[in-house]
Amino acid sequence: MKFNGGYNVMLEGEPSTGVAPYQKPEALHLPLYSDRLDFSLLEVEDGASVVKGQVLARDPVNFSVPLLAPMAGTINLKFAERHITIEHLSASSDSETAEVGDVGDERQTLLRLGVWSSLARLDTNRVPDPERTPEALIVSVFRFEPFLPSPAAILKDGAGDFVSGLDRLHKLFEDAAVYLVVPESDSELKGQLAQAASSNSWLNLFEVPQTYPFDHPAFAAQMLKLSPKRAWSLDVQGVIAANQALENNRPYTKRMVSVGGPQINQPCHHHLPIGYPLAMIIDRQSGAECRIVSGGVLTGGAVAPSQLGLDIECQGLTVLEELTGREILAFVQPGFTKQAYSKTFASVFKPLFKEKRTTALGGESRPCVFCGFCEQACPVGIIPHLIYRYLDKDRPEDAYRFKFDKCIDCGLCSYVCVSKINHLKLFRAERSRAVTELIEG
């Protein structure tokens, strides 16, 4: 199979695969929002006592997916806006865990226990309807965007649960095919997955180069000729959580989170409850103002100063230096410490290295110069600069005529652009508009 485009961003601060211990906080601060979810329907009152797994709020738009209490404690709704704070924390015993209801309906079990919100439709990236069934489920085992959790950390003690979870999901979705996206390389984990695939006809390995963003589920769906309307994606942690929910009625209230970047003293992984205070996670280098990015560096967003704890979908935090002033004579620097897709920096004479990246753009946004770099880097073969112009001129019908619907939101067009045009921002705005129009129509 031929793969075109793609580009690996080399960045300092890659988290180690070890999982660092964490201290018990005085309180958890659960945001009532994330990239896809908005828990606007509260189900607890200020001052109420809750137990682990109890429903705190629901998202009425996304099939009433719940926000669950990660630990027992007392509710404080006044501590921070758009947060549920749990104080006086205590570890719950089995007898103190919330009732989960009838486990006969496995889909409802995944919904009640917080696992269903990890699933995503590939055409809209929204939470899928529990009443519908996908034709295929795509799981990217390895992720190449800096920095997201490493499978070595997630599967260290959970490889068995992962394979069992795949089997349960295959049966749950009425024998849907399951595809695992893995790199074209030899590793012990890949060998284990290949052995599992050889024993199960429904389990398929889709091998890709170790280049971003060929690990993206939406890219795999296009290459496999799967309908994005009937294909769903799920991450490795979600698969394990599904198995534990169906096997042991365990609520999905903890996440493996990678914490890295050039401004972190000891980049590593943490297994943390939702709502864990961000201030206790980020061990920053002193003396520099920083920006915390949630999710991958290319596709994630800055964490708002008002957000106090981990949101329900956070998997990775990357800390970059926030430059508050201009670099002196930056335009005459040869670029030995910086990378450029255009290969115009002096760093091309050095061996491969990891860049100590900051939030600086390296210049202001300028008009498109038709360099073609975005087209070269695009993994799905569209022309980002042309689509951008159509969307910017409010001509979405022309953008779709040039296959805008194939865009997988990888962000490479924005990264390689020499004019610093933010294609990704406009592309996401158009996709959001189209989804809203589809729902309201």
N, C-alpha and C positions, 0 to 999 in steps of 0.2 A: 504494500500500500504506500502511495506517495504522499509525503507531507511537505507542505510549502509554508513559508513564513515562520513566525515564532521568534522569540528572543529571550534569553535568560538574563535577568537583572542580577548582578553580583553586588551584594550589600553586606556590610559589616554587621555583626551582632546576631549571627544565626544561633538560635537556642540549642543547647545541648539536649541529647535525647533522654537524659535523666529527669526524674520527676522530683522537684524540690518539696520538702514538707512546708506546711503553712501553719500560721498561728491562728487560734480561734479568735475571731473578732469580737468586739463588744456588741456590734449590731450588724445586720445585713441591710443593704439598701437596694431593693429590687426596682429597677426602672420599669415603668408601665409602658414601655415602647422598645422597639428594635427596628432594624431595617424594614422588616416586612409586617410586623405585628403592632397592634395598638390595643392594650388591655384597658379599654375605657369602661367596662362594666365591673365595678367593684362588688365583691361578695363578702367583705369583712368590714367591721366597724373599728373605729379608733378605740384602743384599749382592750380589744378582744384577745383572748388567748388562742393560739393555733398550734396544731401539731404538724409534724413533717408530712408532706404530701397533700395537705389541705389546700383547696382551691382558694386563692386570694382574689383573683380577678379573671375575666374572660375577654377574648377578642370577639365581639359580636359579628364582625364582618367575615372573619376567617373560621367559620364553622364552630364558633365558641371554644376555640382551643384555650386551655387554662394556663394561668400562671400559678405555679404550685409553691408552697412554703418549703424551702430546703431544710429548715430546722424548726424545732418547736420554740415558741417564744411569745412575746406580747407585741401587738400591732401598734405602730405609731404612724398615723397618716399626716401628721403636721410637721414632721422633721424636715422634709424636703419636697418641693413641688414635683408632681408626676413620679413619685416614688412611693413604694410601700416599705417602710422600715420595720424590721423585726428586732426587738430588743429583748434583754434577759434570756439569751439563747441557752438552749439545752439540747443535748443529743436525745433523740427519741428512741425508745425501745419499740419492739414490734407492737406491743399493746398500745403504744401512744401514737401510732401512725394512722393517718386518716383512712377510713374505709374507702375501698376502690370500686365497690359495686360488683355487679355480676360480671364475671370474666368469660362468660360463654361467647359473647360477641367480641372477637379479638380486635376488630377495628376500633370499636368503642373503647376497648381497654387501652389501646395505644393513644387514643384521643384523651382519655381521662388521666392517663399517667404522664402526659406531656411529651410523648414521643412523636405524635403525628405532625406537630409543627416543624419537625426536622425535614419532612418530605417537601419536595418542590416540583411543580410542573415545569417542564423545560421550555414551554412556549411563553409563559408569563412570569415564572419564578415565584408564583403564589402558592399558598398551601392548597393541596388538591382536595377535592370533594371526597369525603370518606365513603360516599355511596358509589363512587366510580372505581373502575379498575384499569390500571395501566397495561399496555402491551409489553412494556419492558421497564426494568428498574436498572439505573446506571449508578454505580458506586465508584468514585475515584479513590483508589487506595492511597496513592501518592499524590502530593500537591507540590507544584514547583514555584508557586508565587511566594515571595518572601513577605511575611513569615506566617505560616500556618502550621498546626500541630503535625508532628512527625508520626508516621505509622509505627515507627520503632517505639515511641513513647506510649501511644494509644494501645497497641497490641501486645505490649510486653507481657501482660498477664491475662490478655483477653482474646487471644487468637481462636480458642475453642468457641467462645461465646460469639465471635464474629461469624464463623462458618455456620454455627447453629442458627444465628439470626438470619443469615442469607436463606437458609433452608426454610425457616418459618415464614419469611416474607414471600418467598416463591410460592408456597402453598396458600398463604393468605390471599395473594393476588391472583388466585385461580390459574396457577401454573404459568405466570408471566416469566419471560426469560430474564435472567439476571446477568448483567455485564460488569466486569471489574476492569477498570482502567489501570494498567500497570506499565512500568517502563520497560523498554527493550534492554534489559540488563539482567545479570545473574545476581540473585540474592536469596537468602534463606527463606524470607517471607514469600517471595514470588514462587519459589519452589513448592512451598506448602500450598499456596493457592492453586498452582498448576495441578498438583496432585488431587486437590479437591474437585477441580474442574473436570479432570479425567474420569472421576467417579460419578459425576452428575451431569447429565446431558443438558440440563437447563442452565448450568453455570458456565459462562463464557469469559475468557480472558481477551481483552482488547489491548494489544501492545502498542505503545507509542514511544517516540524518542523522548529523551530526558530534556525536553525543551518546553518552556512556557509558551502558549497555554494549551498544549496538546493533552493535558490532564483534565481539561474542562469537560464535564458531562455533556454539555450542549454540543461541543465539538465532536465528541464520540457519537452522539446521536446522528449528526449530519453525515459522518463518515460511514456509519452503519445503515444509513438510509431508513432510519426510524422516524416516525411521525412525532414531532415535538409536542403535539397535542395529546398524544397517547403514551408518552415516555415521561417517567418521573426520575428524580435523582434523590439520593440520600447519602450522607457522609458516613464514614466509618464508625464514628461515635454513635450515630443514630441507629446503625445496624445492631451494635452491641446493646444499646439501650432497649431496642425492640425485643431482643431475646430475653433480657432480664425482666422486662415488663411482663411478657407472656409466660415466662417460666416461673418467676418469683413474685409477680405483682409489685415490682419495684418502681417507684416514681423516678422520672428522669429529671433530677434536680442538681446534678453536678456536671461540670464540663472540664475536659482537658484543654487548657489554654496555654498557648505558647507566648512567652514574653521575651522580646528581643529588640534588636536595633542598636545603632551606634552609641546611644546614650544610656544603655543599661549596663550596670556593673557586672552582673552574672546572668547572661541570657539563659533561660531554661524553660521547662514545662512545669505547670502547676495543675493539680486536680482540685478544682474549687467549686463551692456551692454558688448558685446564681445569687447575685446581689453582694458578693464579697467586695469589700471596700477597695476601690482602685488605688487609693493612697497606700494601702498595705502591700500591694502587688508590685508597684513600680519602684524599684531600687535604682534611682537615677544617679548618673554621674553629677557631681556637684558643679555649681558655677554656671550652668547654662539653662536658658529658658527652653522648654521642650514642647513638642506637639505629640500627643498620643493618637495613633492611628488604630482603629478597630478593623480587623480583617486584614487582607493582603495589602501591601504597599501600593500596588497598582490599582486595585479596585475598591479598597476600603475607604472609610471616611474618618475625619477627625472626630475625636470624642469631645463632646461639648463640656465646658467647665462645670456646667450644672449637673452632669451625670456623676453620681457618687459610687455606683457599684456596677458589677458585671451585668450586662443585659442577657436575656435568655438565649440569644443567638451568637454571642461573642465566642470566637475560638482563638483569636490571636490579637495581641497588642504589640505594636511596634512603636518605639519611642525615638523620634528624630529631633535634632537640634532645631529650634525655632529661631531663625535669623530675624532680628528686629531692625537691622540696618543694612545698607548696601555694602557689598565687598569692595574694598578700595582697589581701584585699577583692575577689576576682574576681567575686563575686556582684553588686557594684554597678557594674562596668564596663559601659559602654553597648555595647561590641562593635564599635567602628569598624574594628578590624584583623582581625576574625574573620567568617567566613561561616556562615550557618545556612540550611538548607533551609526552616525554618519562617518565615523572613523576620521574625524578632523582634529581630534585632540592628540597631543604628544603621547598620551598613554597607550596609543596603538603600538609603540615601540617597546612596551613593557610586557612581561608575561601576564596571564590572567590574574586579576586581583579583585578583591572585594572593596567596593567604594564606601567611604564614610559619608553617607548621604545626609543632606539636611533638607529643610523645607524650601530652600531657594529654587526659583525657577531658572536661574541663570539668564534672565532677561525677560522682557515683557512680551505679551502676546502681539504677534505681527500678522499681516496678511499672508495667506498661503502662497508659497513660492513654487508649488508644483514639483517638489523634489521627488515625489513618488515613494518616499520611505514608508509612509503609512500603508501603502498598497503592498510593498515588499514584505512588511512584517505581519500583515493580516493573515491569520491562519485559515480563514474561510473564503478567501479569494474575492472579497468585495473591494470597492474603491472608496475608502473613508472620506477623503477630501472632497470627492464629488457629492457623496451623500450628505456630508456636512453642509455644503453650500445650498443644496435643495431644502434641507430642514431649516437652515438659517433664513431662507427666503419664504418660509411657510409654504413649501410645496411638498408635503409628505408623500403624495401620490407618486411623484417622480422619484423620491428616495426609495420607495418600495419597489418601483420598477427596476431599480438597480440593486435589488436583493438586500435591502436593509434588514429584512426579517431574518437573514442568516447571521447577523451580528451576535456575538456571544458575550459582549461586555467585558472583554479581557483587558481593555485599556491600553494595548500596545500602540495604537494609533496616536494617542495623546502622548505617550512616553517618548516615542521616536521623533515626534514633530519638531523640526528645527524652528518653527515659528511659534511654538508654545501654545498652539490652539487646543482647547479642551474639547475634543470630539466627544469624549465619554459623557461629559455633563449633558450635552445637547442630545446625544443618543438616548440616554436614560430618561430624559424629560419626555421625549417623543414616545418611548415605549410605555412610560407611565400614562401618558395621555391616551394612547391606543387601548390600554387595558381598562382604564376608567370608562372609555367610550363603549367598550365591549360589554362591561358589566351593566352600565346604565341602559344600554340598548337592548 
